[in-house]
Each structure stands twice: as structure tokens, then as C-alpha cells.
Amino acid sequence: MTKPLALIDAAWRAGMAPEPQLTVSEWADRHRLLPSTSAEPGRWRTDRTPYLGGIMDALSTGSPFERVVFMKGAQVGGTEAGLNWLGYIIHHAPGLALLVMPSLDMVRRNTRTRIDPLIETTPELRQRIAPPRTRDSSNTAFAKAFPGGNLVMAGANSASGLRSTPARYLFLDEVDGFPADADGEGDPVDLAVKRTATYRGRRKIFLCSTPTVQGESRIEAAYQESDQRRYHVPCRDCGEYQPLEWRNVHWPEEDRRAAYMTCNACGSVWHERDKPALLAAGEWRATAPGDGRTAGFHLSSLYSPFETWGEVAAEHGRVHRDPSRLQVWVNTALGETWEDRSGEAVDADALTGRREHWGETMPPGVAILTAGVDVQNDRLEIQVIGWGRDEESWVIDYRTIWGDPSGAALWSDLDTLLLQTWTHGAMQQPMPLRAVCVDTGGHHTLMAYEFVRRRLRRRVWGIKGRGGQGVPVWPRRSSRGKGGAPLFIVGVDAIKDTLAARLSVTEPGPGAIHFPANLDRAYFDQLASERVRTKYVNGRPQRHWVPSRPGIRNEALDTFVYAQAALHGLYAAGFRLNDEAAAVEAMAASNAARPTVPPAVIRSAWMDG
């Protein structure tokens, strides 16, 4: 064969040869470039986070697994692994792909901050996807067309985006943030998975999320159906393979940032500088049989090369006394579900026994005051809460103003009370209310609206409580109430969850709640008047706060909830509680250091006489 014919024959054979099999990790190491906005811009290196290799390779087309589950902590690179998979699909294994995030807003933000930079910085992707804002609309915030396939991005809160797109590849990101129901059409995970039915046997489904509450977490349930892999690393002294666990993290007294890890077998000490070698020598090991089609991976932040053991331990030290903040740490640092005990009945007797004597002035830890107002048919109930560092709180005052809420006199009395100041002994000056929430959901809505409308500058806000999961404590924007007054929809169940957890804190510190000696037993009965009940809707648990028995009064609980909502309203306006607490502490220290000068006494002959 002549040389030209040989060249033609070789080119023809090369063109007919199948695409070389690549794993996702191999594709990423060859082609992925991280943008300048990344913490470590430049070429992707799987050996920087070696534990991601097994997860990415399970997503490869040559892998036997149809479903991959990743239950994770923060700062472990889970999002980047998902992006590598999408890049692999676009370049190496084109097909119809569906990316689902908790909401359409998150899709827009993710496209701008993650998907577009992935395409722009990776040449093999940039040449396959048209530039944005072209006339053919093949590159938008919700869709990216490429030869042989299409990437569609949808919010889990939009049923139309979930039911209209068939998909061979399905990426469900942060599934524990998905709503329980999509536009009344059922569970969004089920709707999305149905889109892959025609690709059964060739499909890939990737579920990735930090977990939430035990028994309600989607990612935990999926992980438990898998082979439950954990990343084991070898001890440098005894060679024993083991996962990195929080129970093996220790630190010198009063120095959590110097935390270290110990071997579970021989007790030898591993320092942070040993982590890269431990990760490089590690391997994924299954801890359950699974179903043979689902690979499950669990990883905590203890593995992260971007966060030290000392930083994880220091954050634990800041939150371990506050159950609501500790839950976030358990979910995001350990990658584990939180055992929710808020449904357990609060013991009113135990709360009554925790009353304290702090005298006529407020305790020194109080930095600001907020109040909650509940409107009843013959009275107004008002509770004033003092807030300190890390949301430690004190019940400062509880009042009942009797009268007719349909008349002006009762609201005038309320205004007089809200203009009152309370004496702060450490600051040596009076303290006013910083914000107030007034419930407008009763039988006297128009009078409540009129009252708050005239006092918005004093941050007296009209609210309406809304129960159920997923309702934020404070809304991003107000709605319009009757008479033109702004109305804020408050997630009361979320606040009650936090309150129930904090009532179990018995030592002073973050999240602790303090009660004055003058509160009677009726107050504590009302504070403990509700508990959680779980109902199943479309097969998924839905938690609701309900009265613990019919007819029980709950004004003390409601007004505490409204006062805490007022604090979150301040947060939404940019207020920082710990900064205010630091300022109060500095002023108190300055007053304490100031020498006391006895007043001068001018005597006169008249006084002597």
C-alpha cells in the first residue's frame, strides 16, 4: 500500500474506532479548568480531593451503578464533582440531562456562578455550546444545548419543569432542600425520576445533599438503601484502616484550633499536616450489602483539605450549647442527620424550677429588647424579651392589657407600654424596645393594621403566622395588608422548633433562655402548651405544631415566638446582634471602670440652722 493510501486507511480506521472509555475523574484531570473565582483556580486535580475519585467514577458510563448517592458535609467538593460529571456528559457521553435544584431562584444563581463559568473556562465545553444571548436561544439560564444532547435545569418547586423533559442523566442537587410537593403534583424527586424511565438500564441518577432531620431526610433514606460506603484511611503506625470520625477528634484544653485526630485502634496521634497523606492512601469501603444498583457515599468535613480539624472543633465550641445552631453543625460539618426532639413534651415543672432572681434592673448580658403582641377578644398579651450574645435570651416583662380591641383606648394603652424603657444596670441607662411584632391574624385585623401602619418607623410590624415546613422565619419581602400596611408572613413552626430545642439548654450561654422569679405557673403551662405531630402527605412526613390538649391557652408561647420573629426582622434589615452585644459589654466595662465621685455638698448657714 502506498504511503498516501496508508495514511487514508489509518485515518479511516481511527474515525471508525469507538470513543476511548474515560471515567469522570480522568476526564476532569484532562480537561477541567477551575475559574479565577475558585478558591484554587487552574487545572483540576483529583489528587487534591482523592475521595471524590470514587464518587465521580461511579457516575461514569462504564460503571455498573444506576444510582449514586452522596450524603456529605460542607467544604468537601461535592458540587465540583457534580460539575465534572456534567462536563463529562457534554463532552464525552452526550445525552439528555436534567439538573434539579430546590428552587428556580437557585437554578438562576447556580447557572450564573457555576454552570456558565464551567463552560467558559473549559475549551472542550465552550466549543460545544453556543455563546449566551444568541438568537437561537440554545444557551439560557435554564437550558444548554450541545451536539447530541441538552442540559435542562429546573426547580423542584416547578412541576412543569419536572414533567416535560425526558432524561438519561438526572442530577438532584441538595435534595433535602426540595419541597415536599411540586405544585400539588406530588413529590418532586418521584416526578424527576419518572423522566428517566425510558432509559432504564442506561440511566444515571445522582442524588447529592447535606442531610437535615433524622427520619425526614431524603438523602439519608437514599443512602440507607445503598451499599453505604465510607472512606477509610490507614493509620501511619499500625496500618489499621478506619473512617475519620468526630469521636476521635481531641484538642488541648482551651485550644480547639489545635485539634488532632487519634487512631481508633492504636491511639497514635495524627496532626493536620498528616491529612494529605491519609487521604491519598484512603479507599472507599462498603458497609452494607445494598441493592447492587446503588452506590452510596458518606463524607464529613473532617476529610476536607479546605477546612482543618481545628476549625471544625472551634465551630463546635461556638454552637454546642445552642441546639438550633448545633443542628446546622451536625448537618454541615459531620454530614449527619439531626435527631429532632422538639416533638417531645416540654416539662413545665422543670421550667418553673429554673426561675432566677436578677433584681429590679436587667441582667448585664442583655443587648437589645424586642416584644411580641397577641390580640385576643378582650385583651392584649405582651411579652418583652432581652437578647444577648449568640441569642441567649431573658424574659424581661409579661403584661396583659384588658379591654376592647375594637376601640382606640386599648391600643393607646399598648402604645404607652411600647414606648416604655427598661433599666439596664450595667449600662446605667434605660433601654427601649428595638422592634415589635403584632399579630394581625385575629378578629380585630383592621385595628391591628391601623396601629402598626402609624408606627412603622419605630419598627412596629404587623405579622401573620404561617405553620408548616419550609416557611422561612422572616420573609424576603412583605405583602400588603388591609389599609396599605406592610404585612410580614412569619414561619412560626420554624421558630417553635428553635424554641423547643433551646428550652432544653440548662446552662447559661448561647441559646439559653432565662426566666425571672415573678413568672407564675400559668406562664410555663402556656409556654409548654404545644408539641409536634407528624402526618404523612403523599408518603412524606409533614411536621405540625399542635396543642398538647384541647382548649389549652398558649399566649406565652405565641408572644415569645413573635418577639423572636421581631429579632429576625432586625436581622433582615442588617442588624448584627453580636456586634451590639460587644458594644454593650464595652460600655458596661467602661462604666464599671469609672471611679465613683461622691456628690459635692454645699452647706449654708440656713442648712446649719
ABEGO torsion letter per residue (X at the ends): XBAAAAAAAAAAAAAABBBBBBBAAAAAAAABBBBAABABBEBBBAAABAAAAAAAAAABAABABABBBBBBBBGAGAAAAAAAAAAAAAAABBEBBBBBBABAAAAAAAAAAAAAAAAAABAAAAAABBBBGBAAGABBAABBBBBGBBBBBBBAABAAAAAABBBABBBBBGAAABBABBGGAEBAAAAAAAAAAAABGABBBBBBBBBBBBGABAAAAAAAABAGBBBBBBBAAAGBBBBBBAAABBBBBGBAAABBBBBAAAGBBBBAAAAAAAAAABBBBBABAEAGABBBBBBBAAABAABBAAAAAAAAAAAAABAAAAAAAAAAAAGBBBBBAAABBBBAAAAAAABBBAEABBBAABABBBBBBBBBAABBBBBBBBBBBGGBBBBABBBBBBEBAABAAAAAAAAAAAABBBBBAAAGBBBBBABBBBBAABAAAAAAAAAAAAAAAAGBBBBBBBBEBGBBABBABBBBBBGGBBBBBBBAAAAAAAAAAAAABABBEBGBBBBBAABBAAAAAAAAABBBBBBBBGGBBBBBBBBABBGBBAAAAAAAAAAAAAAAAAAAAGBBAAAAAAAAAAAAAAAAABBBBBBBBBBBAAAAX
